[in-house]
C-alpha cells in the first residue's frame, strides 16, 4: 500500500486538513487570531463563540469540506472503488486531514480539535450512515435541546448503523466507526457530568432577537486597544 502515489495522496490529505480556516478568516476579516480567545482552539465552535455566526458558519462548512475532500482523494489511486484497499486508503487519508487540522502546517501547528473535519471524513467514508446519524442528532436535539446529548447518541449509533444496518464486513471501517463513538464519549466527559447533574445548557433553537440587540461577539475595539 506504500508507494509514491499514496505518499502524495497522504501529503495532499494532510495539506487539505492544514488549511487553518478559523485562523485565516479571523485574521483577514477581523484582524485577530481566534486562538488567543475563548477556548484557544482554531475550530468552528470557538469561531462561533469569539466572532459569531457570520464567521462561524463558513469556518464550519469549510472544515467539514476539508475532511470530505481528503477522503475523496482516494479516487486518484489505482484501487478498485469500494474494495478493502480503497476503503483503507480513504480512512488513512481522512486521518491525515484530521492530523493536519489539529497540527496545521500553515498555522504553526496550532489547530483545533477536528470535530467538524471528522464529520466531513465520516460523510466521505460512509455517506448514508453519516446522514442517518445526522438525522438522529437533529431529532435528539429537537426533543431534548442538548447538543452534547445529540452528538453522543448519534456517535454511538454510527457503528451500529455501519455494522448492523449496512452489514459492513470491512475490518478497518468497523474499527474506525467504533473508535469514533469512543472518542466522542471521551471528549464529552464534562458534558456527561453536567447532564447527570442537570446543569448542561440547552441550545436555543429559536432565538428571538430584538432590533437593538447586537450579536454577542468579541469586542474588536478592545482587541485593537490591547494590541496597541
C-alpha positions as CSV (number, residue, x, y, z in Angstrom):
1,X,0.0,0.0,0.0
2,X,3.0,2.3,0.5
3,X,4.0,3.7,-2.9
4,X,4.8,7.1,-4.4
5,X,1.1,7.7,-5.4
6,X,-0.2,7.0,-1.9
7,X,2.5,9.1,-0.3
8,X,1.5,12.1,-2.5
9,X,-2.2,11.5,-1.7
10,X,-1.4,11.4,2.1
11,X,0.5,14.6,1.7
12,X,-2.4,16.1,-0.1
13,X,-4.8,15.0,2.7
14,X,-2.6,16.5,5.3
15,X,-2.3,19.8,3.5
16,X,-6.0,20.0,3.0
17,X,-6.5,19.5,6.7
18,X,-3.8,22.1,7.4
19,X,-5.9,24.9,5.9
20,X,-6.5,26.9,9.1
21,X,-9.9,28.3,8.2
22,X,-10.7,29.8,11.5
23,X,-7.2,31.5,11.8
24,X,-7.3,32.9,8.2
25,X,-10.9,34.2,8.4
26,X,-10.2,35.7,11.8
27,X,-7.1,37.5,10.8
28,X,-8.2,38.6,7.3
29,X,-11.7,39.8,8.2
30,X,-11.4,40.6,11.9
31,X,-7.6,41.3,12.4
32,X,-7.4,38.8,15.3
33,X,-6.2,35.3,16.0
34,X,-9.1,33.2,17.4
35,X,-6.6,31.0,19.2
36,X,-5.9,33.9,21.6
37,X,-9.5,34.0,22.8
38,X,-12.3,31.7,24.0
39,X,-11.1,28.1,24.2
40,X,-7.9,28.8,22.3
41,X,-8.9,26.3,19.5
42,X,-8.8,27.1,15.8
43,X,-12.1,25.5,15.1
44,X,-15.7,26.2,14.2
45,X,-17.0,26.2,17.8
46,X,-14.5,28.7,19.1
47,X,-15.1,30.8,16.0
48,X,-18.8,30.9,16.7
49,X,-18.0,31.8,20.3
50,X,-15.5,34.6,19.5
51,X,-16.6,36.0,16.2
52,X,-20.2,35.0,15.8
53,X,-22.2,33.1,13.2
54,X,-21.1,35.2,10.2
55,X,-17.6,33.9,10.7
56,X,-18.5,30.6,12.3
57,X,-20.8,29.2,9.6
58,X,-18.1,29.4,6.7
59,X,-15.5,28.0,9.1
60,X,-17.8,25.1,9.9
61,X,-18.6,24.4,6.3
62,X,-15.0,24.6,5.0
63,X,-13.7,22.5,7.9
64,X,-16.3,19.8,7.1
65,X,-15.3,20.1,3.4
66,X,-11.6,19.6,4.2
67,X,-12.3,16.1,5.6
68,X,-14.7,15.2,2.9
69,X,-12.3,16.2,0.1
70,X,-9.3,14.5,1.7
71,X,-11.2,11.1,1.8
72,X,-12.2,11.5,-1.8
73,X,-8.5,11.8,-2.9
74,X,-8.7,8.0,-2.8
75,X,-10.3,8.2,-6.2
76,X,-7.0,9.2,-7.6
77,X,-5.5,5.8,-6.5
78,X,-5.4,2.7,-8.7
79,X,-7.5,0.7,-6.2
80,X,-11.0,-0.6,-7.0
81,X,-13.7,1.7,-5.7
82,X,-15.4,0.1,-2.8
83,X,-12.7,-2.5,-2.3
84,X,-10.9,-3.1,1.0
85,X,-7.8,-1.3,-0.1
86,X,-9.8,1.6,-1.4
87,X,-11.7,2.0,1.9
88,X,-8.5,1.6,3.9
89,X,-6.9,4.4,1.9
90,X,-10.0,6.6,2.4
91,X,-9.6,6.1,6.2
92,X,-5.9,6.9,6.2
93,X,-6.4,10.0,4.1
94,X,-9.2,11.1,6.4
95,X,-6.9,10.6,9.4
96,X,-4.2,12.6,7.6
97,X,-6.6,15.5,7.1
98,X,-7.6,15.3,10.8
99,X,-3.9,15.4,11.9
100,X,-3.5,18.4,9.5
101,X,-6.4,20.2,11.2
102,X,-5.1,19.6,14.7
103,X,-1.5,20.3,13.7
104,X,-1.7,22.7,10.7
105,X,1.4,23.3,8.8
106,X,0.1,26.8,7.8
107,X,-0.6,27.9,11.3
108,X,2.4,27.0,13.4
109,X,0.9,23.5,14.1
110,X,-1.7,25.0,16.4
111,X,-5.1,24.0,15.2
112,X,-8.5,22.8,16.6
113,X,-10.0,19.6,17.9
114,X,-11.1,18.5,14.5
115,X,-14.8,17.6,15.2
116,X,-16.1,19.4,12.0
117,X,-13.3,17.8,9.9
118,X,-14.2,14.4,11.4
119,X,-17.8,14.9,10.3
120,X,-16.5,15.5,6.8
121,X,-14.4,12.3,7.0
122,X,-17.4,10.3,8.1
123,X,-19.6,11.8,5.3
124,X,-16.9,10.8,2.8
125,X,-16.3,7.3,4.1
126,X,-19.9,6.3,4.7
127,X,-22.3,8.9,3.4
128,X,-25.6,7.1,4.1
129,X,-24.6,6.1,7.6
130,X,-23.5,9.6,8.3
131,X,-26.7,11.1,7.1
132,X,-28.8,8.7,9.3
133,X,-26.7,9.8,12.3
134,X,-27.2,13.5,11.4
135,X,-30.9,12.8,11.3
136,X,-30.7,11.1,14.7
137,X,-28.7,14.1,16.1
138,X,-31.4,16.6,14.8
139,X,-34.2,14.5,16.4
140,X,-32.5,14.3,19.8
141,X,-31.6,18.0,19.7
142,X,-35.2,18.9,19.0
143,X,-36.6,16.6,21.7
144,X,-34.0,17.3,24.4
145,X,-32.4,20.7,23.4
146,X,-29.0,19.3,24.2
147,X,-26.3,19.4,21.5
148,X,-24.0,17.2,23.5
149,X,-26.6,14.5,24.0
150,X,-27.4,14.5,20.3
151,X,-23.7,14.3,19.4
152,X,-23.1,11.3,21.8
153,X,-26.2,9.3,20.8
154,X,-25.6,9.8,17.1
155,X,-21.9,8.8,17.6
156,X,-22.9,5.7,19.4
157,X,-25.4,4.8,16.7
158,X,-22.8,5.2,13.9
159,X,-21.0,1.8,14.5
160,X,-24.4,0.1,15.0
161,X,-25.7,1.5,11.7
162,X,-22.5,0.6,9.8
163,X,-22.3,-2.9,11.2
164,X,-25.9,-3.9,11.7
165,X,-27.9,-1.9,9.2
166,X,-25.4,-1.8,6.3
167,X,-23.8,-5.1,7.3
168,X,-20.2,-3.8,6.7
169,X,-17.6,-6.5,6.8
170,X,-14.5,-4.3,6.2
171,X,-12.5,-4.6,9.5
172,X,-10.9,-1.2,9.2
173,X,-14.2,0.5,8.8
174,X,-15.7,-1.4,11.7
175,X,-12.8,-0.4,13.9
176,X,-13.0,3.2,12.7
177,X,-16.7,3.5,13.5
178,X,-16.2,2.1,17.0
179,X,-13.3,4.4,17.7
180,X,-15.4,7.5,16.6
181,X,-18.0,6.5,19.2
182,X,-15.4,6.1,21.9
183,X,-13.6,9.3,21.0
184,X,-16.9,11.4,21.2
185,X,-17.7,9.9,24.6
186,X,-14.3,10.7,25.9
187,X,-14.3,14.3,24.6
188,X,-17.8,14.8,26.1
189,X,-16.9,13.6,29.7
190,X,-17.6,17.1,31.2
191,X,-20.9,17.3,29.3
192,X,-21.9,13.9,30.7
193,X,-21.2,15.1,34.2
194,X,-23.3,18.2,33.6
195,X,-26.1,16.2,32.1
196,X,-26.2,13.9,35.2
197,X,-26.3,17.0,37.5
198,X,-28.9,18.6,35.1
199,X,-26.6,21.6,34.7
200,X,-26.0,21.2,30.9
201,X,-27.0,24.2,28.9
202,X,-29.7,23.7,26.3
203,X,-29.4,25.1,22.8
204,X,-31.8,27.9,21.9
205,X,-33.1,26.6,18.6
206,X,-35.3,29.7,18.0
207,X,-33.9,32.8,19.5
208,X,-36.0,35.9,19.4
209,X,-33.7,38.9,18.8
210,X,-34.7,42.4,19.4
211,X,-33.9,45.1,16.8
212,X,-31.4,46.8,19.1
213,X,-29.8,43.6,20.4
214,X,-26.3,43.1,19.0
215,X,-24.8,39.7,18.3
216,X,-22.6,38.6,21.1
217,X,-19.1,38.5,19.6
218,X,-15.7,39.6,20.7
219,X,-15.2,43.3,21.4
220,X,-12.9,44.1,18.5
221,X,-12.3,47.6,19.7
222,X,-11.0,46.2,23.0
223,X,-8.8,43.8,20.9
224,X,-7.4,46.7,19.0
225,X,-6.6,48.6,22.2
226,X,-5.0,45.6,23.6
227,X,-2.8,45.0,20.6
228,X,-1.6,48.7,20.6
